[in-house]
């Protein structure tokens, strides 16, 4: 039955209050702010998820979402919501300041994340290099034209790309005195195995002293 006064009746309880969120969105924002102040970040996110489709361009929704994600340690999501705040209200310094803070936390979190103990692909390359180091090619038949000695001894350039960089290959180059090639291998290994980057940099420093 319609309200004879023509006014919208207030929500009678907590559940009804969320159902009329499109009429009074400040109600859910107030609850979410309290959750964040109490450290109940997951509860805040649950409530905000109900408003994302209804208020996609709300500055306050994205600001609270960014704060709740930050509290949960979801820094990538927090950055996305705070960037949206800056887009919606570029002159508002609150979102810009919080965006800077979360970006710093995001960078610190990535640096502190433990690197994988091993890279399966790099380990497979290492095993392949060890296997190839003992490989003896079959002797050419007497009817084949032998490769000229000068061509056999011609090395590939120091700046040539190395398809399969491994520690075994670097050791081979060092034994041959090809220090620049060994340095290129260690440089590639730093990217493949960041957990051993310091060891590879020390090896590069030792080789640079021999050049």
N, CA, C and O of each residue as an XYZ file, in Angstrom:
844
protein
N       0.855     -1.193      0.000
C       0.000      0.000      0.000
C       0.890      1.242      0.000
O       1.793      1.347      0.831
N       0.658      2.170     -0.901
C       1.532      3.351     -0.972
C       1.433      4.208      0.263
O       0.398      4.248      0.927
N       2.498      4.881      0.563
C       2.566      5.781      1.714
C       1.747      7.023      1.412
O       2.068      7.730      0.456
N       0.684      7.332      2.195
C      -0.172      8.481      1.885
C       0.547      9.813      1.961
O       0.120     10.785      1.337
N       1.629      9.872      2.713
C       2.351     11.144      2.832
C       3.219     11.423      1.632
O       3.664     12.553      1.426
N       3.466     10.379      0.823
C       4.327     10.562     -0.341
C       5.792     10.533     -0.023
O       6.609     10.673     -0.933
N       6.177     10.356      1.246
C       7.581     10.311      1.646
C       8.060      8.866      1.683
O       7.282      7.938      1.904
N       9.341      8.704      1.465
C       9.938      7.374      1.490
C      10.153      6.972      2.928
O      10.829      7.666      3.688
N       9.573      5.842      3.298
C       9.693      5.385      4.676
C      11.115      4.969      4.962
O      11.734      4.342      4.102
N      11.677      5.283      6.132
C      13.057      4.871      6.460
C      13.143      3.365      6.590
O      12.155      2.706      6.914
N      14.320      2.821      6.338
C      14.524      1.378      6.449
C      14.391      0.981      7.907
O      14.910      1.658      8.794
N      13.698     -0.112      8.148
C      13.380     -0.505      9.506
C      14.477     -1.270     10.200
O      14.517     -1.279     11.431
N      15.383     -1.924      9.461
C      16.441     -2.700     10.090
C      17.688     -2.680      9.224
O      17.742     -2.034      8.178
N      18.708     -3.426      9.707
C      20.004     -3.396      9.025
C      19.917     -3.942      7.605
O      20.505     -3.365      6.691
N      19.196     -5.040      7.401
C      19.113     -5.641      6.072
C      18.356     -4.728      5.123
O      18.777     -4.524      3.984
N      17.201     -4.159      5.603
C      16.428     -3.268      4.750
C      17.229     -2.022      4.372
O      17.066     -1.465      3.286
N      18.084     -1.606      5.280
C      18.867     -0.402      5.008
C      19.770     -0.597      3.794
O      19.955      0.334      3.011
N      20.331     -1.786      3.625
C      21.168     -2.042      2.464
C      20.327     -2.146      1.196
O      20.807     -1.825      0.109
N      19.080     -2.591      1.323
C      18.236     -2.718      0.138
C      17.843     -1.357     -0.414
O      17.513     -1.253     -1.596
N      17.868     -0.319      0.400
C      17.519      1.016     -0.091
C      18.765      1.871     -0.274
O      18.714      3.097     -0.175
N      19.866      1.215     -0.537
C      21.145      1.894     -0.655
C      21.141      2.912     -1.783
O      21.771      3.963     -1.665
N      20.436      2.616     -2.887
C      20.426      3.551     -4.001
C      19.734      4.854     -3.623
O      19.965      5.884     -4.256
N      18.884      4.820     -2.594
C      18.202      6.036     -2.159
C      19.081      6.821     -1.185
O      19.203      8.041     -1.294
N      19.692      6.114     -0.236
C      20.544      6.761      0.755
C      21.874      6.013      0.855
O      22.084      5.262      1.808
N      22.768      6.203     -0.104
C      24.034      5.466     -0.089
C      24.915      5.807      1.098
O      25.810      5.039      1.451
N      24.667      6.963      1.721
C      25.520      7.329      2.854
C      25.376      6.358      4.015
O      26.251      6.289      4.878
N      24.266      5.596      4.045
C      24.074      4.648      5.138
C      25.117      3.540      5.094
O      25.731      3.218      6.111
N      25.315      2.960      3.922
C      26.318      1.887      3.822
C      27.715      2.455      3.958
O      28.589      1.798      4.524
N      27.952      3.669      3.451
C      29.271      4.269      3.595
C      29.611      4.510      5.063
O      30.763      4.359      5.468
N      28.621      4.880      5.849
C      28.852      5.089      7.274
C      29.225      3.776      7.950
O      30.148      3.731      8.763
N      28.506      2.705      7.613
C      28.827      1.395      8.185
C      30.219      0.935      7.769
O      30.981      0.409      8.580
N      30.537      1.140      6.497
C      31.849      0.725      5.995
C      32.957      1.508      6.692
O      33.987      0.935      7.047
N      32.761      2.798      6.889
C      33.765      3.611      7.580
C      34.009      3.089      8.991
O      35.148      3.059      9.458
N      32.946      2.679      9.667
C      33.100      2.112     11.011
C      33.870      0.793     10.958
O      34.732      0.537     11.798
N      33.554     -0.037      9.970
C      34.273     -1.310      9.834
C      35.769     -1.072      9.641
O      36.599     -1.738     10.261
N      36.097     -0.131      8.788
C      37.508      0.161      8.526
C      38.185      0.693      9.788
O      39.318      0.321     10.094
N      37.494      1.556     10.513
C      38.064      2.097     11.762
C      38.300      0.995     12.784
O      39.235      1.079     13.581
N      37.462     -0.035     12.769
C      37.614     -1.156     13.706
C      38.572     -2.227     13.175
O      38.867     -3.198     13.872
N      39.052     -2.052     11.955
C      39.955     -3.046     11.369
C      39.226     -4.238     10.766
O      39.847     -5.257     10.467
N      37.907     -4.120     10.586
C      37.114     -5.205      9.996
C      37.041     -4.989      8.479
O      35.992     -4.653      7.930
N      38.185     -5.193      7.824
C      38.309     -4.846      6.410
C      37.504     -5.775      5.502
O      36.933     -5.322      4.509
N      37.452     -7.062      5.827
C      36.701     -7.985      4.982
C      35.208     -7.666      5.025
O      34.526     -7.743      4.003
N      34.700     -7.309      6.201
C      33.303     -6.916      6.321
C      33.020     -5.680      5.472
O      31.974     -5.582      4.830
N      33.967     -4.734      5.477
C      33.806     -3.528      4.658
C      33.760     -3.872      3.179
O      32.943     -3.328      2.436
N      34.638     -4.777      2.749
C      34.659     -5.164      1.338
C      33.368     -5.869      0.941
O      32.859     -5.656     -0.160
N      32.839     -6.697      1.819
C      31.592     -7.405      1.517
C      30.454     -6.412      1.290
O      29.645     -6.583      0.379
N      30.400     -5.382      2.118
C      29.337     -4.390      1.972
C      29.545     -3.535      0.711
O      28.586     -3.208      0.013
N      30.787     -3.182      0.433
C      31.061     -2.348     -0.739
C      30.783     -3.096     -2.041
O      30.410     -2.486     -3.043
N      30.966     -4.412     -2.025
C      30.738     -5.190     -3.252
C      29.295     -5.077     -3.721
O      29.015     -5.237     -4.909
N      28.372     -4.802     -2.794
C      26.962     -4.660     -3.154
C      26.683     -3.323     -3.823
O      25.637     -3.147     -4.448
N      27.610     -2.379     -3.698
C      27.378     -1.041     -4.233
C      28.159     -0.758     -5.505
O      27.957      0.284     -6.128
N      29.045     -1.660     -5.902
C      29.911     -1.394     -7.055
C      29.097     -1.172     -8.319
O      29.346     -0.218     -9.056
N      28.125     -2.042     -8.580
C      27.328     -1.915     -9.802
C      26.365     -0.734     -9.733
O      26.045     -0.130    -10.757
N      25.902     -0.403     -8.526
C      24.921      0.676     -8.372
C      25.568      2.055     -8.425
O      24.988      3.000     -8.959
N      26.783      2.163     -7.865
C      27.460      3.467     -7.789
C      28.869      3.377     -8.365
O      29.842      3.586     -7.642
N      28.993      3.069     -9.654
C      30.333      2.871    -10.222
C      31.180      4.135    -10.273
O      32.406      4.056    -10.346
N      30.535      5.307    -10.233
C      31.262      6.573    -10.341
C      31.273      7.340     -9.025
O      31.412      8.563     -9.016
N      31.128      6.629     -7.926
C      31.128      7.291     -6.619
C      32.554      7.429     -6.099
O      33.258      6.436     -5.918
N      32.966      8.660     -5.864
C      34.290      8.923     -5.320
C      34.456      8.253     -3.959
O      35.474      7.612     -3.699
N      33.454      8.402     -3.091
C      33.560      7.867     -1.739
C      33.607      6.343     -1.750
O      34.326      5.739     -0.953
N      32.849      5.720     -2.643
C      32.873      4.257     -2.720
C      34.279      3.761     -3.057
O      34.782      2.831     -2.425
N      34.908      4.381     -4.047
C      36.246      3.939     -4.441
C      37.282      4.266     -3.367
O      38.238      3.515     -3.175
N      37.092      5.380     -2.670
C      38.034      5.725     -1.604
C      37.972      4.697     -0.473
O      39.005      4.229      0.008
N      36.754      4.350     -0.053
C      36.600      3.350      1.006
C      37.063      1.978      0.535
O      37.649      1.212      1.300
N      36.797      1.680     -0.720
C      37.248      0.399     -1.267
C      38.775      0.327     -1.248
O      39.357     -0.701     -0.902
N      39.414      1.439     -1.625
C      40.870      1.471     -1.609
C      41.430      1.288     -0.204
O      42.432      0.597     -0.021
N      40.790      1.903      0.789
C      41.259      1.773      2.171
C      41.065      0.349      2.694
O      41.935     -0.192      3.376
N      39.910     -0.254      2.369
C      39.657     -1.623      2.828
C      40.632     -2.610      2.185
O      41.132     -3.516      2.850
N      40.898     -2.431      0.896
C      41.865     -3.306      0.211
C      43.258     -3.130      0.793
O      44.004     -4.098      0.941
N      43.601     -1.904      1.120
C      44.910     -1.657      1.753
C      44.997     -2.391      3.085
O      46.021     -2.999      3.397
N      43.931     -2.336      3.865
C      43.932     -3.032      5.146
C      44.070     -4.534      5.002
O      44.641     -5.194      5.870
N      43.549     -5.084      3.901
C      43.659     -6.526      3.655
C      45.003     -6.899      3.037
O      45.311     -8.082      2.887
N      45.811     -5.886      2.677
C      47.087     -6.164      2.017
C      46.948     -6.379      0.529
O      47.884     -6.847     -0.119
N      45.778     -6.041     -0.031
C      45.555     -6.175     -1.474
C      45.956     -4.856     -2.141
O      45.099     -4.067     -2.538
N      47.250     -4.630     -2.258
C      47.737     -3.322     -2.688
C      47.419     -3.020     -4.149
O      47.151     -1.868     -4.488
N      47.442     -4.022     -5.015
C      47.131     -3.777     -6.424
C      45.698     -3.276     -6.577
O      45.445     -2.316     -7.305
N      44.754     -3.934     -5.886
C      43.355     -3.503     -5.952
C      43.180     -2.122     -5.326
O      42.416     -1.300     -5.831
N      43.885     -1.869     -4.231
C      43.796     -0.559     -3.578
C      44.269      0.543     -4.517
O      43.652      1.606     -4.592
N      45.363      0.290     -5.235
C      45.882      1.289     -6.185
C      44.851      1.559     -7.279
O      44.661      2.706     -7.681
N      44.187      0.512     -7.761
C      43.199      0.705     -8.824
C      42.052      1.616     -8.357
O      41.640      2.524     -9.080
N      41.548      1.368     -7.160
C      40.430      2.174     -6.668
C      40.861      3.610     -6.372
O      40.107      4.548     -6.630
N      42.055      3.782     -5.837
C      42.504      5.145     -5.539
C      42.794      5.928     -6.818
O      42.588      7.141     -6.862
N      43.266      5.247     -7.850
C      43.452      5.923     -9.138
C      42.107      6.378     -9.702
O      41.998      7.443    -10.308
N      41.088      5.546     -9.488
C      39.757      5.935     -9.934
C      39.285      7.178     -9.183
O      38.648      8.055     -9.766
N      39.597      7.252     -7.885
C      39.258      8.458     -7.113
C      39.934      9.687     -7.708
O      39.308     10.737     -7.857
N      41.201      9.554     -8.045
C      41.948     10.687     -8.603
C      41.388     11.101     -9.958
O      41.431     12.274    -10.329
N      40.865     10.128    -10.688
C      40.254     10.464    -11.974
C      38.935     11.208    -11.773
O      38.635     12.167    -12.484
N      38.151     10.749    -10.789
C      36.854     11.367    -10.544
C      36.980     12.750     -9.907
O      36.196     13.651    -10.206
N      37.972     12.913     -9.027
C      38.154     14.201     -8.333
C      39.636     14.548     -8.315
O      40.284     14.418     -7.276
N      40.186     14.989     -9.449
C      41.633     15.229     -9.539
C      42.154     16.305     -8.596
O      43.348     16.326     -8.294
N      41.297     17.193     -8.127
C      41.757     18.264     -7.230
C      41.715     17.858     -5.764
O      42.181     18.607     -4.905
N      41.166     16.684     -5.464
C      41.067     16.227     -4.080
C      42.396     15.590     -3.667
O      42.793     14.563     -4.218
N      43.075     16.197     -2.705
C      44.413     15.744     -2.314
C      44.394     14.491     -1.441
O      45.421     13.828     -1.296
N      43.243     14.159     -0.860
C      43.172     12.996      0.034
C      43.511     11.721     -0.734
O      44.358     10.940     -0.300
N      42.848     11.508     -1.880
C      43.080     10.293     -2.658
C      44.510     10.256     -3.203
O      45.136      9.197     -3.231
N      45.026     11.413     -3.638
C      46.399     11.445     -4.162
C      47.396     11.025     -3.085
O      48.309     10.244     -3.353
N      47.224     11.541     -1.870
C      48.144     11.209     -0.785
C      48.074      9.722     -0.450
O      49.103      9.073     -0.261
N      46.841      9.181     -0.376
C      46.713      7.760     -0.060
C      47.236      6.891     -1.198
O      47.780      5.812     -0.960
N      47.073      7.359     -2.435
C      47.609      6.610     -3.576
C      49.131      6.509     -3.490
O      49.702      5.455     -3.771
N      49.784      7.601     -3.104
C      51.245      7.586     -2.956
C      51.650      6.590     -1.866
O      52.587      5.812     -2.048
N      50.944      6.619     -0.740
C      51.286      5.726      0.370
C      51.124      4.257     -0.026
O      51.985      3.431      0.277
N      50.020      3.935     -0.704
C      49.778      2.539     -1.085
C      50.759      2.096     -2.161
O      51.175      0.937     -2.181
N      51.132      3.004     -3.054
C      52.108      2.655     -4.090
C      53.445      2.292     -3.459
O      54.112      1.360     -3.909
N      53.840      3.020     -2.422
C      55.078      2.692     -1.704
C      54.963      1.324     -1.040
O      55.895      0.523     -1.108
N      53.825      1.050     -0.398
C      53.609     -0.253      0.233
C      53.626     -1.368     -0.811
O      54.151     -2.454     -0.565
N      53.054     -1.090     -1.963
C      53.018     -2.077     -3.043
C      54.439     -2.433     -3.494
O      54.761     -3.605     -3.688
N      55.283     -1.413     -3.657
C      56.663     -1.652     -4.081
C      57.439     -2.416     -3.009
O      58.208     -3.321     -3.331
N      57.242     -2.058     -1.737
C      57.922     -2.759     -0.650
C      57.488     -4.215     -0.583
O      58.309     -5.106     -0.363
N      56.202     -4.452     -0.771
C      55.681     -5.828     -0.719
C      56.292     -6.678     -1.820
O      56.613     -7.845     -1.598
N      56.453     -6.104     -3.001
C      57.031     -6.864     -4.114
C      58.502     -7.172     -3.857
O      58.986     -8.248     -4.210
N      59.220     -6.218     -3.237
C      60.637     -6.467     -2.946
C      60.797     -7.534     -1.864
O      61.735     -8.329     -1.895
N      59.871     -7.538     -0.913
C      59.984     -8.476      0.199
C      59.444     -9.860     -0.129
O      59.701    -10.812      0.608
N      58.701     -9.986     -1.224
C      58.155    -11.296     -1.594
C      59.309    -12.234     -1.921
O      60.165    -11.884     -2.733
N      59.356    -13.412     -1.314
C      60.472    -14.325     -1.572
C      60.509    -14.791     -3.011
O      59.486    -15.148     -3.594
N      61.712    -14.780     -3.576
C      61.880    -15.269     -4.942
C      61.749    -16.786     -4.958
O      62.079    -17.439     -3.968
N      61.281    -17.354     -6.047
C      61.157    -18.811     -6.112
C      62.503    -19.486     -5.892
O      63.532    -19.019     -6.382
N      62.485    -20.581     -5.155
C      63.730    -21.282     -4.839
C      64.456    -21.718     -6.092
O      65.687    -21.719     -6.127
N      63.721    -22.085     -7.111
C      64.362    -22.499     -8.358
C      63.421    -22.242     -9.517
O      62.201    -22.208     -9.357
N      64.004    -22.066    -10.668
C      63.250    -21.873    -11.894
C      63.314    -23.174    -12.680
O      64.397    -23.557    -13.123
N      62.182    -23.876    -12.873
C      62.225    -25.170    -13.568
C      62.850    -25.085    -14.945
O      63.586    -25.986    -15.349
N      62.565    -24.003    -15.681
C      63.122    -23.874    -17.032
C      64.633    -23.699    -16.977
O      65.365    -24.345    -17.727
N      65.103    -22.821    -16.083
C      66.540    -22.597    -15.966
C      67.256    -23.863    -15.492
O      68.353    -24.172    -15.956
N      66.629    -24.594    -14.563
C      67.235    -25.846    -14.090
C      67.345    -26.862    -15.214
O      68.326    -27.600    -15.307
N      66.329    -26.893    -16.064
C      66.373    -27.822    -17.201
C      67.488    -27.436    -18.161
O      68.173    -28.309    -18.693
N      67.678    -26.133    -18.389
C      68.784    -25.671    -19.232
C      70.131    -26.072    -18.641
O      71.055    -26.461    -19.357
N      70.219    -25.967    -17.306
C      71.467    -26.330    -16.634
C      71.778    -27.808    -16.835
O      72.913    -28.171    -17.145
N      70.767    -28.664    -16.659
C      70.971    -30.104    -16.860
C      71.338    -30.407    -18.306
O      72.162    -31.283    -18.570
N      70.732    -29.688    -19.240
C      71.039    -29.901    -20.658
C      72.473    -29.511    -20.964
O      73.156    -30.199    -21.723
N      72.936    -28.414    -20.383
C      74.316    -27.986    -20.621
C      75.311    -29.005    -20.075
O      76.324    -29.292    -20.713
N      75.019    -29.555    -18.885
C      75.909    -30.559    -18.306
C      75.963    -31.794    -19.201
O      77.029    -32.369    -19.419
N      74.801    -32.194    -19.716
C      74.760    -33.362    -20.596
C      75.530    -33.108    -21.889
O      76.230    -33.993    -22.382
N      75.403    -31.913    -22.431
C      76.077    -31.600    -23.697
C      77.581    -31.421    -23.521
O      78.345    -31.587    -24.472
N      78.009    -31.081    -22.298
C      79.434    -30.852    -22.087
C      80.255    -32.127    -22.313
O      81.429    -32.048    -22.677
N      79.657    -33.280    -22.104
C      80.370    -34.533    -22.328
C      80.033    -35.190    -23.647
O      80.435    -36.328    -23.891
N      79.304    -34.496    -24.502
C      78.891    -35.086    -25.775
C      80.056    -35.117    -26.761
O      80.762    -34.123    -26.932
N      80.247    -36.248    -27.397
C      81.268    -36.395    -28.427
C      80.583    -36.617    -29.766
O      79.915    -37.636    -29.938
N      80.722    -35.712    -30.709
C      80.064    -35.893    -32.006
C      80.675    -37.062    -32.756
O      81.863    -37.338    -32.587
N      79.912    -37.746    -33.566
C      80.458    -38.869    -34.349
C      81.494    -38.389    -35.351
O      81.406    -37.283    -35.886
N      82.475    -39.246    -35.591
C      83.518    -38.909    -36.563
C      82.920    -38.866    -37.963
O      82.077    -39.688    -38.324
N      83.370    -37.905    -38.731
C      82.894    -37.795    -40.105
C      83.487    -38.917    -40.939
O      84.613    -39.355    -40.702
N      82.736    -39.367    -41.896
C      83.234    -40.424    -42.785
C      84.349    -39.882    -43.660
O      84.459    -38.674    -43.871
N      85.170    -40.785    -44.163
C      86.337    -40.365    -44.928
C      85.944    -39.662    -46.216
O      86.725    -38.877    -46.755
N      84.739    -39.934    -46.718
C      84.335    -39.323    -47.979
C      83.797    -37.909    -47.784
O      83.560    -37.198    -48.761
N      83.601    -37.490    -46.520
C      83.072    -36.149    -46.279
C      84.192    -35.126    -46.375
O      85.348    -35.420    -46.071
N      83.836    -33.934    -46.798
C      84.819    -32.858    -46.860
C      85.027    -32.310    -45.468
O      84.066    -31.862    -44.843
N      86.240    -32.329    -44.960
C      86.474    -31.834    -43.594
C      86.289    -30.321    -43.519
O      86.520    -29.597    -44.488
N      85.868    -29.869    -42.346
C      85.730    -28.437    -42.115
C      87.118    -27.832    -41.956
O      87.924    -28.352    -41.184
N      87.415    -26.757    -42.659
C      88.743    -26.139    -42.536
C      89.061    -25.799    -41.080
O      88.181    -25.401    -40.317
N      90.337    -25.963    -40.707
C      90.756    -25.702    -39.337
C      90.476    -24.253    -38.942
O      90.045    -23.982    -37.822
N      90.723    -23.322    -39.867
C      90.493    -21.909    -39.560
C      89.034    -21.649    -39.218
O      88.722    -20.839    -38.346
N      88.137    -22.355    -39.924
C      86.710    -22.180    -39.648
C      86.330    -22.804    -38.314
O      85.474    -22.285    -37.598
N      86.984    -23.947    -37.975
C      86.701    -24.604    -36.706
C      87.071    -23.713    -35.519
O      86.373    -23.701    -34.505
N      88.159    -22.977    -35.648
C      88.659    -22.169    -34.542
C      88.017    -20.786    -34.473
O      88.275    -20.029    -33.537
N      87.187    -20.453    -35.455
C      86.607    -19.117    -35.479
C      85.537    -19.003    -34.388
O      84.527    -19.703    -34.468
N      85.714    -18.157    -33.383
C      84.715    -18.034    -32.295
C      83.538    -17.166    -32.743
O      83.654    -16.368    -33.673
N      82.404    -17.341    -32.063
C      81.284    -16.439    -32.357
C      81.536    -15.138    -31.603
O      82.226    -15.136    -30.584
N      80.986    -14.040    -32.091
C      81.275    -12.722    -31.494
C      80.871    -12.658    -30.024
O      79.980    -13.378    -29.575
N      81.556    -11.770    -29.279
C      81.249    -11.606    -27.862
C      79.846    -11.070    -27.638
O      79.231    -11.339    -26.606
N      79.329    -10.297    -28.624
C      78.004     -9.710    -28.451
C      76.896    -10.568    -29.037
O      75.748    -10.129    -29.103
N      77.221    -11.796    -29.466
C      76.185    -12.683    -30.004
C      75.265    -13.147    -28.879
O      75.707    -13.352    -27.748
N      73.987    -13.309    -29.196
C      73.030    -13.745    -28.176
C      73.276    -15.203    -27.808
O      73.658    -16.012    -28.654
N      73.055    -15.526    -26.544
C      73.241    -16.889    -26.034
C      71.874    -17.445    -25.708
O      71.209    -16.979    -24.783
N      71.451    -18.449    -26.473
C      70.079    -18.955    -26.353
C      69.836    -19.659    -25.026
O      68.760    -19.531    -24.442
N      70.838    -20.406    -24.545
C      70.661    -21.196    -23.322
C      71.764    -20.840    -22.324
O      72.758    -21.560    -22.237
N      71.616    -19.753    -21.572
C      72.640    -19.372    -20.603
C      72.582    -20.263    -19.357
O      71.531    -20.387    -18.728
N      73.713    -20.880    -19.006
C      73.770    -21.716    -17.808
C      75.110    -21.492    -17.114
O      76.041    -20.947    -17.707
N      75.202    -21.910    -15.871
C      76.447    -21.778    -15.124
C      77.535    -22.647    -15.747
O      78.700    -22.252    -15.783
N      77.160    -23.828    -16.239
C      78.157    -24.705    -16.874
C      78.757    -24.040    -18.106
O      79.961    -24.128    -18.346
N      77.902    -23.370    -18.888
C      78.400    -22.681    -20.076
C      79.333    -21.545    -19.679
O      80.353    -21.321    -20.332
N      78.992    -20.832    -18.618
C      79.865    -19.751    -18.149
C      81.230    -20.303    -17.731
O      82.260    -19.694    -18.022
N      81.242    -21.453    -17.051
C      82.511    -22.061    -16.628
C      83.355    -22.480    -17.832
O      84.580    -22.369    -17.809
N      82.692    -22.959    -18.878
C      83.420    -23.344    -20.094
C      84.085    -22.114    -20.708
O      85.253    -22.160    -21.096
N      83.334    -21.013    -20.792
C      83.892    -19.789    -21.362
C      85.072    -19.284    -20.511
O      86.075    -18.817    -21.052
N      84.947    -19.380    -19.196
C      86.033    -18.923    -18.322
C      87.280    -19.769    -18.547
O      88.392    -19.245    -18.607
N      87.089    -21.086    -18.671
C      88.229    -21.973    -18.918
C      88.902    -21.658    -20.248
O      90.111    -21.842    -20.388
N      88.135    -21.185    -21.224
C      88.688    -20.842    -22.537
C      89.241    -19.418    -22.570
O      89.827    -18.997    -23.568
N      89.052    -18.677    -21.472
C      89.519    -17.297    -21.447
C      88.569    -16.336    -22.126
O      88.911    -15.173    -22.341
N      87.371    -16.808    -22.471
C      86.369    -15.952    -23.127
C      85.554    -15.241    -22.047
O      84.383    -15.554    -21.830
N      86.187    -14.287    -21.377
C      85.566    -13.664    -20.211
C      84.336    -12.831    -20.567
O      83.374    -12.790    -19.801
N      84.362    -12.165    -21.728
C      83.212    -11.353    -22.108
C      81.980    -12.223    -22.336
O      80.863    -11.846    -21.980
N      82.201    -13.393    -22.934
C      81.073    -14.300    -23.151
C      80.537    -14.807    -21.805
O      79.326    -14.929    -21.619
N      81.442    -15.100    -20.878
C      81.015    -15.563    -19.558
C      80.215    -14.476    -18.843
O      79.233    -14.767    -18.159
N      80.638    -13.228    -19.006
C      79.910    -12.112    -18.382
C      78.499    -12.026    -18.956
O      77.545    -11.766    -18.223
N      78.362    -12.246    -20.280
C      77.029    -12.210    -20.901
C      76.148    -13.323    -20.336
O      74.951    -13.131    -20.127
N      76.752    -14.490    -20.091
C      75.975    -15.598    -19.528
C      75.494    -15.242    -18.122
O      74.320    -15.427    -17.802
N      76.395    -14.732    -17.285
C      76.009    -14.381    -15.911
C      74.952    -13.272    -15.893
O      74.060    -13.269    -15.044
N      75.061    -12.331    -16.834
C      74.060    -11.261    -16.915
C      72.676    -11.830    -17.202
O      71.683    -11.384    -16.628
N      72.616    -12.821    -18.097
C      71.327    -13.456    -18.396
C      70.833    -14.276    -17.217
O      69.631    -14.334    -16.959
N      71.761    -14.915    -16.494
C      71.364    -15.736    -15.356
C      70.773    -14.896    -14.222
O      69.936    -15.384    -13.463
N      71.198    -13.651    -14.103
C      70.624    -12.768    -13.078
C      69.124    -12.631    -13.286
O      68.358    -12.578    -12.324
N      68.704    -12.573    -14.563
C      67.273    -12.470    -14.850
C      66.558    -13.795    -14.649
O      65.409    -13.818    -14.206
N      67.229    -14.909    -14.972
C      66.596    -16.224    -14.864
C      66.530    -16.713    -13.420
O      65.562    -17.367    -13.031
N      67.550    -16.400    -12.626
C      67.610    -16.868    -11.240
C      67.894    -15.692    -10.308
O      69.008    -15.563     -9.800
N      66.901    -14.836    -10.079
C      67.143    -13.647     -9.235
C      67.567    -13.983     -7.814
O      68.186    -13.156     -7.144
N      67.243    -15.185     -7.342
C      67.626    -15.545     -5.980
C      69.141    -15.683     -5.835
O      69.661    -15.620     -4.721
N      69.858    -15.871     -6.952
C      71.322    -15.992     -6.908
C      72.002    -14.804     -7.587
O      73.164    -14.884     -7.987
N      71.263    -13.708     -7.711
C      71.787    -12.544     -8.425
C      73.087    -12.031     -7.805
O      74.006    -11.654     -8.533
N      73.179    -12.009     -6.482
C      74.393    -11.492     -5.834
C      75.612    -12.345     -6.192
O      76.693    -11.805     -6.427
N      75.449    -13.678     -6.236
C      76.565    -14.547     -6.601
C      77.019    -14.273     -8.028
O      78.217    -14.238     -8.309
N      76.059    -14.078     -8.929
C      76.416    -13.832    -10.331
C      77.098    -12.475    -10.485
O      78.015    -12.328    -11.293
N      76.653    -11.488     -9.714
C      77.299    -10.170     -9.807
C      78.746    -10.245     -9.305
O      79.625     -9.596     -9.871
N      78.999    -11.019     -8.264
C      80.369    -11.185     -7.779
C      81.237    -11.871     -8.831
O      82.404    -11.518     -9.001
N      80.667    -12.853     -9.539
C      81.418    -13.531    -10.586
C      81.744    -12.547    -11.716
O      82.838    -12.575    -12.279
N      80.780    -11.679    -12.037
C      81.017    -10.672    -13.089
C      82.130     -9.729    -12.655
O      82.993     -9.386    -13.463
N      82.125     -9.302    -11.393
C      83.178     -8.394    -10.904
C      84.551     -9.053    -11.023
O      85.518     -8.401    -11.418
N      84.643    -10.340    -10.684
C      85.944    -11.037    -10.790
C      86.408    -11.112    -12.235
O      87.597    -10.971    -12.522
N      85.463    -11.336    -13.148
C      85.839    -11.436    -14.566
C      86.244    -10.077    -15.132
O      87.140     -9.987    -15.972
N      85.577     -9.023    -14.666
C      85.937     -7.685    -15.155
C      87.378     -7.323    -14.772
O      88.058     -6.601    -15.501
N      87.830     -7.830    -13.629
C      89.209     -7.564    -13.221
C      90.230     -8.257    -14.131
O      91.388     -7.845    -14.197
N      89.798     -9.304    -14.828
C      90.718    -10.033    -15.714
C      90.778     -9.447    -17.126
O      91.681     -9.770    -17.898
N      89.812     -8.586    -17.461
C      89.792     -8.012    -18.814
C      90.870     -6.942    -18.977
O      90.998     -6.354    -20.050
